[in-house]
Amino acid sequence: MSSPWEAIKILADPTRLRILRLVSQEELTVTELQDILEMGQSRISSHLALLRQAEVVTDRRDGKKSYYSLNEDIPVSVQAIITSAFESVNREPEVRADNKSLARVIEKRRHQAEEYFNSVAGKLGKNYCPGRSWEALGHLLFQMVPHIRIADLGAGEGVISQLLARQADFVYCIDNSPRMIEVGSQLAEKHGIQNLEYRLGDIEDVPLDDASVDLVLLSQALHHAQHPEKALREAHRILKTGGKILVLDLKQHSFEKAHELYADQWLGFSENQLCDWMSKTGFQQVQAGVVAREDTEPFFATILASGIKTKSK
């Protein structure tokens, strides 16, 4: 955006201001904006095009979907105008309605993912899951340090954690599916594993204390997060100084059906993207690389990334 005058002009339209306000709170698709604003696709797309042209909105492609958000590189003078515009309409009925509809859309996302994981609880060892191969898991397990406290975020039934618990000091399994927690707890009890605890919680809001674990594991969980960077910040928070994070996840792909089949929020990540996010979060000695490739369509590849927490963020 070249000047504050353009900002004033672009924000003069009520619909554009409402759209900008929404995408400043949450990354949204055109379809989600349609649900919130109850407007047609062409109208919303036209306004988004103007907002992108003015460089106040950016978009991120994930397969065939585009997610829109507020541009983080807006000049300070323009940001001041936008903030003032947001504050001036905060009490308007349309804005209050937008807030409620946005909350409903976010909850709908979470509910769809929860429904999927509840439906496959107890079957994950039998059903196909992209990126889950013993070859990839072997690379991960070789990097494990015994007799430490571990947090497995997005643990599912905790198959990996139950193996690690045989030598680890203690393992926390965090998952947002009540059914997964129930099945995992039953399996741990069946196998006589006592140094493992399942906790219901989100990987973006982990129910563990600051600096409480030595290792954080995110195995095929990050691409289910709505905000992967937030999950990485939570991992950094709960790690002790000197602690390690291991991320095993899908390499960026174009298999669109993963959104529906596996409740994936993201179609994988590039190595550079993971390294960049982890570095910005505060991890040091960050590295990432492909550790496994599947030989059947859609040819999923798996990335293993790691980093060390050297100090508090």
ABEGO torsion letter per residue (X at the ends): XABAAAAAAAAABAAAAAAAAAAAABBBBAAAAAAAAGBBAAAAAAAAAAAAAAGABBBBBBEABBBBBBBAABBAAAAAAAAAAAAAAAABAAAAAAAAAAAAAAAAAAAAAAAAAAAABGAAAABBBBGBBAAAAAAAAAABBBGBBBBBBGAEAGAAAAAAAAABABBBBBBABAAAAAAAAAAAAAAGBAABBBBBEBAABBBBBBGABABBBBBGAAAABABAAAAAAAAAAABBBGBBBBBBBBBBBABAAAAAAAGBABBEBBAAAAAAAAAAAGBBGBBBBBABBBABOAGBBBBBBBBBBABBX
